[in-house]
Amino acid sequence: MFMHSDETNPFLALFIISLCLVGALGTWFSGTVIMPELAGRVQLGETQQVWLTNAVQSGFVVGALLIAFFNLSDSMTLTKLIAFSCGFAAAANLLLLFADTPIGIITLRFITGVALSGVYPPVVKLVATWFQTGRGIAMGIIIGALTIGSAMPHLFRAMVTDENWIHVIWISSAFTFLIGLVFLFVISEGPFPFDRTEFKPRQILQVLSNKSFYFLNVGYIGHMWELYAMWAWILTFARIPEANLNLFSFLTPEYFSFFVVSIGAIGCVIVGRLSDVFGRCYTTAILMFTSGSCAFLIGFSIEVAPAVFVFVAFIWGLTIISDSGQFSAAATELAESHLVGTALTVQMALGFGITILAIWLVPLSAHWFGSFQWAFLLLFPGPFIGALAMLLLRRRPDAVKLALGKR
């Protein structure tokens, strides 16, 4: 290890881990951004195209549940778990180049999701080992890295021609594999490690039966109902004729989608600091009310002017992810030390589980409304319910554990 907990500045460690997460998560939407090419290659139907993205979400949920059930993130060395999972994700992603049937491609995307469940939740816990104070901004920065990593396939796709779409797979796989080596040989846990514990299935029940975790997880589910459905379908939304992005010569749908998703990284850092000052509950509630309003307004903004549409989309991208890290920070603060890994994994399994339904329903919503312009109307109730749950959490006695008493 070149990074030692007693010698390395925590923010330097955070910077290195964040860069690594950006590279590791390029495989998440790598299949989604080349969906037209894959659909033409193996004759993917409309339903199968939806499951090209949903397979990753489903795999993530299954993997997260397995990790929680076997308590891997609380019993294994985090860096080894992350490194193995990166290699697993890179291999599954690369095999897309050789899959020649719809079921083969969807299965590989599912396996990629399983692998990524061993990257993202453990990385969140790893970052928490480097911080006792300032954990909110640390989580904001790491979720900012998640945001940019999720946006990278859009950038890769914008930079290559239709004929060279396979480069998206090669690049994302190579990054993920190399990052796995960095986690294995360079990165270590911080000076504030959580207690390790043996596998005990009842630990999952301990987390689920906690009333404060109930409100926290409802808040997270409301947040996730909106987040990944928007990320998954924003490129399709940007390509509809009503969006009129062709009026901006510099803004193709692919670049537009990259900027809308990645701009959230800025918000993550700002909100991370704000939540340490003003508390997790108020901060997340305000952000969810804002992003939910954008989900409601985005279709109407197209009716006004392309510039208004772009403005609303960028505000949505800025706010939709900005509060995400605070749910993770709250989980690490509310959970007992030996249950932190399980609490994070259960929370993410629940949140990513709801994304499967939301991603599946968005194109159906477009069909019901008669146009993709109105498809995102389906999403706005989620963050509103989530905001209410976080305000109720703030009234709980043990909410005093959040943000060093700021709630």
C-alpha positions in Angstrom: 0.0 0.0 0.0 1.3 3.5 -0.9 -1.5 5.2 1.0 -1.2 4.9 4.8 -4.0 5.9 7.1 -1.5 7.5 9.6 0.4 9.5 7.0 -2.0 10.4 4.2 -4.1 13.6 4.3 -7.8 12.5 4.3 -8.7 14.9 1.4 -5.9 13.5 -0.7 -7.2 10.0 0.0 -10.7 11.3 -0.9 -9.4 12.8 -4.2 -7.7 9.5 -5.2 -10.7 7.4 -4.3 -13.0 9.7 -6.2 -10.9 9.6 -9.3 -10.9 5.8 -9.1 -14.7 5.7 -8.7 -15.1 7.8 -11.8 -13.1 5.3 -13.8 -14.7 2.2 -12.2 -18.3 3.2 -12.9 -17.9 3.7 -16.7 -19.4 0.3 -17.2 -22.8 1.2 -15.6 -24.4 2.9 -18.7 -22.0 1.7 -21.3 -24.6 -0.6 -22.8 -27.4 2.0 -22.6 -25.5 4.7 -24.6 -24.9 2.2 -27.5 -28.4 0.8 -27.3 -29.3 1.6 -31.0 -26.2 -0.3 -32.2 -26.7 -3.3 -30.0 -30.4 -3.3 -30.9 -29.5 -3.5 -34.6 -26.8 -6.1 -34.1 -28.9 -8.7 -32.2 -32.5 -7.5 -33.0 -33.4 -6.2 -29.5 -37.1 -5.5 -29.2 -38.5 -2.5 -27.3 -39.0 -4.4 -24.1 -35.6 -5.9 -24.4 -34.1 -2.5 -24.8 -35.6 -1.4 -21.5 -34.1 -4.4 -19.9 -30.7 -3.5 -21.3 -30.5 -0.8 -18.6 -32.7 -2.5 -16.0 -30.6 -5.6 -16.1 -27.7 -3.6 -14.5 -30.1 -2.2 -11.9 -31.4 -5.8 -11.2 -28.0 -7.2 -10.9 -26.9 -4.4 -8.6 -29.9 -5.2 -6.3 -29.2 -8.9 -6.3 -25.5 -8.4 -5.7 -26.2 -5.9 -2.9 -28.6 -8.3 -1.2 -26.0 -11.1 -1.4 -23.3 -8.8 0.0 -25.6 -7.8 2.8 -26.7 -11.4 3.5 -23.2 -12.7 3.7 -22.1 -9.5 5.5 -19.1 -9.1 3.1 -18.7 -5.4 3.4 -18.4 -5.7 7.2 -16.2 -8.8 7.2 -13.9 -8.5 4.2 -11.1 -6.0 3.5 -12.9 -3.3 1.6 -10.2 -2.7 -1.0 -10.0 -6.4 -1.9 -13.7 -6.6 -2.3 -13.7 -3.5 -4.5 -10.8 -4.7 -6.6 -12.3 -8.1 -7.3 -15.6 -6.5 -8.2 -13.9 -4.1 -10.6 -12.3 -7.0 -12.4 -15.6 -8.9 -12.5 -17.4 -5.8 -14.0 -14.7 -5.2 -16.6 -14.8 -8.8 -17.8 -18.6 -8.9 -18.1 -18.7 -5.5 -19.9 -16.0 -6.6 -22.4 -17.8 -9.8 -23.2 -20.6 -7.7 -24.8 -18.4 -7.6 -27.9 -18.8 -11.3 -28.3 -22.5 -11.7 -27.3 -24.7 -12.3 -30.3 -28.2 -12.9 -28.7 -30.5 -10.6 -26.8 -30.5 -13.0 -23.8 -26.7 -13.1 -23.8 -26.4 -9.3 -23.8 -29.0 -8.8 -21.1 -27.3 -11.5 -19.0 -24.0 -9.8 -19.2 -25.5 -6.5 -18.2 -27.0 -8.3 -15.2 -23.6 -9.7 -14.2 -22.1 -6.2 -14.6 -24.7 -4.9 -12.1 -23.9 -7.7 -9.6 -20.2 -6.8 -9.9 -20.8 -3.0 -9.4 -22.7 -3.7 -6.1 -19.3 -4.7 -4.8 -17.8 -1.4 -5.9 -20.1 1.5 -5.0 -21.4 0.6 -1.5 -18.0 -0.5 -0.2 -16.4 2.7 -1.6 -18.9 4.8 0.3 -17.9 2.9 3.5 -14.2 3.2 2.6 -14.5 7.0 2.4 -16.3 7.1 5.7 -13.2 5.4 7.3 -11.2 8.6 6.4 -13.6 11.1 8.0 -15.3 11.6 11.4 -15.9 15.3 10.9 -16.7 16.7 7.5 -18.3 13.4 6.5 -21.1 15.2 4.6 -18.9 17.0 2.2 -16.8 13.8 1.8 -19.9 11.9 0.8 -20.9 14.7 -1.5 -17.6 14.5 -3.3 -17.7 10.8 -3.7 -21.3 10.9 -5.0 -20.0 13.6 -7.4 -17.5 11.1 -8.6 -20.3 8.6 -9.0 -22.2 11.2 -11.1 -19.3 11.9 -13.4 -18.5 8.1 -13.7 -22.2 7.5 -14.7 -22.0 10.3 -17.2 -18.7 9.2 -18.9 -20.3 6.7 -21.3 -22.3 9.6 -22.8 -19.0 11.5 -23.4 -17.4 8.4 -24.8 -20.4 7.9 -27.1 -20.3 11.6 -28.2 -16.6 11.3 -29.1 -16.9 8.2 -31.4 -18.7 7.6 -34.6 -21.5 5.2 -35.0 -19.2 2.8 -36.7 -16.7 2.9 -33.8 -19.3 2.2 -31.0 -17.2 -0.8 -29.8 -14.6 1.7 -28.5 -17.1 2.7 -25.7 -16.9 -0.9 -24.5 -13.1 -1.2 -24.8 -12.5 2.2 -23.0 -15.0 1.6 -20.1 -13.7 -2.0 -19.5 -10.1 -0.9 -19.5 -10.7 1.9 -17.0 -12.6 -0.3 -14.7 -10.0 -3.1 -14.7 -7.1 -0.7 -14.1 -9.0 1.0 -11.3 -9.4 -2.4 -9.6 -5.6 -2.7 -9.6 -5.3 0.7 -7.9 -7.7 -0.3 -5.2 -5.8 -3.5 -4.7 -2.2 -2.1 -4.5 -2.5 1.6 -3.7 -5.5 2.4 -1.5 -6.1 1.5 2.1 -8.8 2.0 4.7 -8.6 5.3 6.7 -7.7 5.9 10.4 -11.3 5.5 11.6 -12.2 2.0 10.5 -15.6 0.5 11.5 -15.7 -2.7 13.5 -15.6 -6.0 11.6 -18.1 -8.6 12.4 -18.9 -12.2 11.5 -21.9 -13.1 9.2 -25.2 -13.0 11.1 -28.4 -12.9 9.0 -30.3 -11.1 11.8 -28.1 -8.0 11.2 -30.3 -7.2 8.2 -33.4 -7.4 10.4 -31.7 -5.1 12.9 -31.3 -2.5 10.2 -34.8 -2.9 8.7 -36.6 -2.8 12.0 -35.0 0.6 13.1 -37.7 3.3 12.8 -35.3 6.0 11.9 -33.8 3.9 9.2 -37.4 3.4 7.9 -37.8 7.1 7.3 -34.3 7.5 6.0 -34.9 4.6 3.5 -38.2 6.0 2.4 -36.4 9.3 1.7 -33.8 7.4 -0.3 -36.3 5.4 -2.2 -38.2 8.6 -3.2 -34.9 10.1 -4.3 -33.9 7.0 -6.3 -37.4 6.7 -8.0 -36.5 9.8 -9.9 -32.7 9.6 -10.3 -31.8 6.6 -12.4 -34.9 6.8 -14.5 -33.9 10.3 -15.5 -30.3 9.3 -16.1 -31.4 6.3 -18.2 -33.8 8.1 -20.4 -32.5 11.7 -20.7 -30.7 10.8 -24.0 -33.9 9.5 -25.5 -35.7 12.5 -24.2 -33.1 14.9 -25.8 -33.4 13.1 -29.2 -37.2 13.8 -29.6 -37.9 16.5 -32.3 -39.8 18.7 -29.8 -36.6 19.3 -27.8 -35.2 21.3 -30.8 -31.6 20.8 -29.7 -30.6 21.1 -33.3 -31.0 24.9 -32.8 -27.7 24.7 -30.8 -25.0 23.7 -33.2 -22.6 22.9 -30.3 -25.1 20.7 -28.3 -25.7 17.3 -29.7 -28.1 15.1 -27.7 -25.1 13.0 -26.5 -23.1 16.1 -25.2 -26.3 17.5 -23.8 -26.9 14.3 -21.8 -23.3 14.2 -20.6 -23.6 17.8 -19.3 -27.0 17.3 -17.7 -25.8 14.3 -15.8 -22.3 15.4 -14.9 -23.3 18.9 -13.7 -24.7 17.2 -10.6 -21.2 16.6 -9.4 -20.9 20.3 -8.6 -24.1 20.2 -6.6 -22.9 17.2 -4.7 -19.9 19.1 -3.3 -21.9 22.2 -2.5 -24.7 20.3 -0.8 -22.2 18.1 1.1 -20.9 21.2 2.8 -24.4 22.7 3.3 -25.6 19.5 5.0 -22.7 19.6 7.5 -23.8 23.1 8.4 -27.6 23.0 8.2 -28.2 19.3 8.7 -29.0 16.3 6.5 -32.8 16.4 6.8 -33.5 20.0 5.7 -30.9 19.8 3.0 -32.2 16.6 1.4 -35.9 17.8 1.7 -35.2 21.1 -0.1 -33.2 19.4 -2.9 -35.9 16.8 -3.5 -38.7 19.4 -3.7 -36.5 21.3 -6.3 -35.7 18.3 -8.4 -39.3 16.9 -8.2 -40.5 20.3 -9.5 -38.1 20.0 -12.4 -39.4 16.6 -13.2 -42.9 18.1 -13.4 -41.8 21.1 -15.4 -39.4 19.6 -18.0 -42.1 18.6 -20.4 -43.8 22.0 -20.2 -40.5 23.8 -20.7 -40.2 22.4 -24.2 -43.5 24.2 -25.0 -41.9 27.6 -24.0 -38.5 27.7 -25.8 -35.4 25.4 -26.3 -33.4 27.7 -24.0 -35.9 27.3 -21.2 -35.8 23.5 -21.7 -32.0 23.5 -21.5 -32.1 25.6 -18.4 -34.7 23.4 -16.6 -32.8 20.3 -17.6 -29.5 21.7 -16.2 -31.2 22.7 -12.9 -32.7 19.2 -12.8 -29.3 17.6 -13.4 -27.7 19.8 -10.7 -30.3 19.0 -8.0 -31.4 15.4 -8.7 -28.2 13.9 -7.5 -26.8 16.6 -5.1 -28.4 15.2 -2.0 -27.6 11.5 -2.7 -24.5 11.4 -0.6 -26.3 12.7 2.4 -28.5 9.5 2.6 -25.3 7.5 2.8 -23.8 9.9 5.4 -26.9 9.6 7.5 -26.8 5.8 7.3 -23.2 5.7 8.6 -24.2 8.1 11.4 -27.4 6.3 12.5 -26.0 2.7 12.3 -24.1 1.0 15.0 -20.4 0.7 14.1 -20.5 -3.0 13.3 -23.6 -2.6 11.1 -22.5 0.3 8.9 -21.6 -1.8 5.8 -24.9 -3.8 6.1 -26.9 -0.6 6.6 -25.4 1.0 3.5 -25.9 -2.1 1.4 -29.5 -2.6 2.5 -30.3 1.0 1.8 -28.8 0.8 -1.7 -30.5 -2.5 -2.4 -33.9 -0.9 -1.6 -33.1 2.3 -3.5 -31.8 0.6 -6.6 -34.7 -1.9 -6.5 -37.2 0.9 -7.0 -35.2 2.2 -10.0 -36.0 -1.0 -11.9 -39.7 -0.2 -11.8 -39.2 3.5 -12.6 -36.9 2.8 -15.6 -39.4 0.3 -16.9 -42.4 2.6 -16.4 -40.9 5.8 -18.1 -41.4 4.5 -21.7 -44.8 3.2 -20.8 -45.6 6.7 -19.4 -44.6 8.1 -22.8 -47.0 5.7 -24.5 -49.8 6.6 -22.1 -49.3 10.4 -22.6 -48.7 9.9 -26.4 -45.2 11.4 -26.4 -41.9 11.1 -24.7 -42.2 14.8 -23.9 -44.5 14.0 -21.0 -42.8 10.7 -19.9 -41.0 12.3 -16.9 -44.3 13.4 -15.2 -44.3 9.9 -13.7 -41.3 10.8 -11.6 -42.2 13.9 -9.6 -44.2 12.2 -6.8 -41.2 10.2 -5.6 -39.0 13.0 -4.5 -42.0 14.8 -2.9 -42.7 11.7 -0.7 -39.0 11.4 0.0 -38.8 15.0 1.2 -41.7 14.4 3.6 -40.0 11.3 5.0 -36.8 13.2 5.7 -38.7 15.9 7.6 -40.4 13.2 9.7 -36.9 11.7 10.3 -35.7 15.0 11.7 -38.3 14.8 14.5 -37.0 11.4 15.7 -34.9 11.5 18.9 -31.9 9.7 17.4 -31.7 12.2 14.5 -29.4 14.1 16.8 -26.7 11.7 15.6 -26.9 13.3 12.2 -24.3 15.9 11.1 -22.9 16.2 14.7 -26.3 17.2 16.1 -27.4 19.4 13.2 -29.9 16.7 12.2 
